[in-house]
Amino acid sequence: MKAIVCEKFGPPSDLVLKELDSPIPKETEVLVSVQACSVNFPDTLIIQGLYQFKPALPFTPGNDIAGVVKAVGAKVKNVNVGDAVFGFVKMGGFAEEVIAESRAVFPKPPNMSDPIAASFMMAYGTSYHALKDRAKLKEGETLVVLGASGGVGLAAVELGKLMGARVIAAASTDEKLALCQSYGADDVINYSKEDLKNRIKELTDGNGADVIYDPVGGKYSEAALRATNWKGRFLVIGFAAGDIPKIPLNLPLLKGCDIVGVFWGNFAMKFPNENIANILQLMQWYSEGKLKPHIHATYPLAQTPQALEDMMNRKVRGKIVITN
Ligand SMILES: NC(=O)c1ccc[n+]([C@@H]2O[C@H](COP(=O)([O-])OP(=O)(O)OC[C@H]3O[C@@H](n4cnc5c(N)ncnc54)[C@H](OP(=O)(O)O)[C@@H]3O)[C@@H](O)[C@H]2O)c1
């Protein structure tokens, strides 16, 4: 089977397409014939050796998969050979076949395409965990989403509306903001042209936002934190801009607000039942037509490096997906 292999840490152009042996599932694992695997920003970091953990070389990146079960381990009860599934794997999704823990795969609803199924888990899982479990977002509150047209950002816009918030989407181009509006954003801020802090204040009668969702970092974090309401919650999601900001601690003091960390992957491992309950709620909303992942583009397996480059160059709106 073919797989994208990272043999040394570096840019996407260092990745190679190789023919590898088909993996064999252990007792609690399944072998999935991959139809689609979406690209997430952490994929761009992990291949450069810049993520929270460095995998041993060589490895195949890619986590968010959809496909068909090809073989099951002796103790697997929840899925059978031939089942269409989607789920989250530790590694190896940018390939024709991948091993998954059986409890990390879910039956794929018949009305869900493979690219959409592969785009679901991390984007919606992260944003729902962030807004519901960490921010405890309430109906009528104002939510500001930075990087709002990105994978997790657009999911936060959609979920924020679904949870009854007023959503202000912030992004770097008018095209990206138009997509956010089509997903229900009430107001938009183009932070490459407008002053982020002042615009949030203007749009909230000087009060600031109740919840800030920040997957971008860099210079935007402090500006947004300065426009947080009393008792606000500032969600630390990620640092797509590259710099991890250093925040003056007088800001949360002055605003009586919380800076709240979010790490969906660890939450899903430490609290699998809570995560599964969240995913089932999200699947229910999908089946009711309330969520519709936006697929910006699909790429064949051999073009995975190009897909990663496009994400790093801020060319992506919603999700991009590698398909076999
Ligand atoms: N905490 C968690 O559990 C968790 C889970 C998943 C992802 N994340 C993190 O969330 C962030 C977003 O992930 P994603 O998959 O949604 O990525 P994405 O689709 O690429 O979205 C990231 C957004 O960040 C903005 N951005 C600003 N500066 C950028 C730069 N220099 N390079 C790239 N993008 C830049 C872009 O929007 P504009 O052009 O509009 O600024 C882009 O749409 C990443 O940092 C990722 O590691 C965290």
The ligand as a Tripos MOL2 file, in Angstrom:
@<TRIPOS>MOLECULE
LIG
   48    52     1     0     0
SMALL
NO_CHARGES

@<TRIPOS>ATOM
      1 N1         -6.2600   22.8910   21.1700 N.am      1 LIG1
      2 C1         -6.6960   21.8930   20.4220 C.2       1 LIG1
      3 O1         -7.2240   20.8910   20.9400 O.2       1 LIG1
      4 C2         -6.5840   21.9990   18.9410 C.ar      1 LIG1
      5 C3         -7.2340   21.1020   18.0690 C.ar      1 LIG1
      6 C4         -7.1360   21.3120   16.7000 C.ar      1 LIG1
      7 C5         -6.3760   22.3770   16.2090 C.ar      1 LIG1
      8 N2         -5.7290   23.1890   17.0830 N.ar      1 LIG1
      9 C6         -4.9390   24.3360   16.6240 C.3       1 LIG1
     10 O2         -5.8330   25.2710   16.0490 O.3       1 LIG1
     11 C7         -5.1420   26.0080   15.0610 C.3       1 LIG1
     12 C8         -5.9440   25.9950   13.7750 C.3       1 LIG1
     13 O3         -6.0070   24.6690   13.2300 O.3       1 LIG1
     14 P1         -6.8200   24.3950   11.8850 P.3       1 LIG1
     15 O4         -6.6360   22.9590   11.5510 O.co2     1 LIG1
     16 O5         -8.1670   24.9670   11.9920 O.co2     1 LIG1
     17 O6         -5.9370   25.2890   10.8550 O.3       1 LIG1
     18 P2         -6.3930   26.1720    9.6010 P.3       1 LIG1
     19 O7         -7.5760   25.5810    8.9580 O.co2     1 LIG1
     20 O8         -5.1730   26.3720    8.7920 O.co2     1 LIG1
     21 O9         -6.8290   27.5600   10.2670 O.3       1 LIG1
     22 C9         -5.8790   28.3920   10.8790 C.3       1 LIG1
     23 C10        -6.2410   29.8340   10.6130 C.3       1 LIG1
     24 O10        -5.2380   30.6310   11.2520 O.3       1 LIG1
     25 C11        -5.0510   31.8270   10.5330 C.3       1 LIG1
     26 N3         -3.6270   32.1710   10.4380 N.ar      1 LIG1
     27 C12        -3.0700   33.3050   10.8730 C.ar      1 LIG1
     28 N4         -1.7630   33.3290   10.6460 N.ar      1 LIG1
     29 C13        -1.4490   32.1910   10.0350 C.ar      1 LIG1
     30 C14        -0.2490   31.6440    9.5400 C.ar      1 LIG1
     31 N5          0.9160   32.3050    9.6430 N.pl3     1 LIG1
     32 N6         -0.2820   30.4390    8.9480 N.ar      1 LIG1
     33 C15        -1.4460   29.7540    8.8720 C.ar      1 LIG1
     34 N7         -2.6530   30.2240    9.3270 N.ar      1 LIG1
     35 C16        -2.6360   31.4370    9.9080 C.ar      1 LIG1
     36 C17        -5.6650   31.6190    9.1420 C.3       1 LIG1
     37 O11        -6.7550   32.5390    9.0480 O.3       1 LIG1
     38 P3         -6.5480   34.0450    8.5350 P.3       1 LIG1
     39 O12        -5.7800   34.0020    7.2630 O.co2     1 LIG1
     40 O13        -7.9340   34.4870    8.3960 O.co2     1 LIG1
     41 O14        -5.7960   34.7290    9.6580 O.co2     1 LIG1
     42 C18        -6.2140   30.1970    9.1450 C.3       1 LIG1
     43 O15        -7.5070   30.1330    8.5760 O.3       1 LIG1
     44 C19        -3.7490   25.4020   14.9490 C.3       1 LIG1
     45 O16        -2.8380   26.1610   15.7080 O.3       1 LIG1
     46 C20        -3.9110   24.0280   15.5420 C.3       1 LIG1
     47 O17        -2.7090   23.5180   16.0670 O.3       1 LIG1
     48 C21        -5.8160   23.0320   18.4160 C.ar      1 LIG1
@<TRIPOS>BOND
     1     1     2 1
     2     2     3 2
     3     2     4 1
     4     4     5 ar
     5     4    48 ar
     6     5     6 ar
     7     6     7 ar
     8     7     8 ar
     9     8     9 1
    10     8    48 ar
    11     9    10 1
    12     9    46 1
    13    10    11 1
    14    11    12 1
    15    11    44 1
    16    12    13 1
    17    13    14 1
    18    14    15 2
    19    14    16 1
    20    14    17 1
    21    17    18 1
    22    18    19 2
    23    18    20 1
    24    18    21 1
    25    21    22 1
    26    22    23 1
    27    23    24 1
    28    23    42 1
    29    24    25 1
    30    25    26 1
    31    25    36 1
    32    26    27 ar
    33    26    35 ar
    34    27    28 ar
    35    28    29 ar
    36    29    30 ar
    37    29    35 ar
    38    30    31 1
    39    30    32 ar
    40    32    33 ar
    41    33    34 ar
    42    34    35 ar
    43    36    37 1
    44    36    42 1
    45    37    38 1
    46    38    39 2
    47    38    40 1
    48    38    41 1
    49    42    43 1
    50    44    45 1
    51    44    46 1
    52    46    47 1
@<TRIPOS>SUBSTRUCTURE
     1 LIG1         1 GROUP 0 **** ****
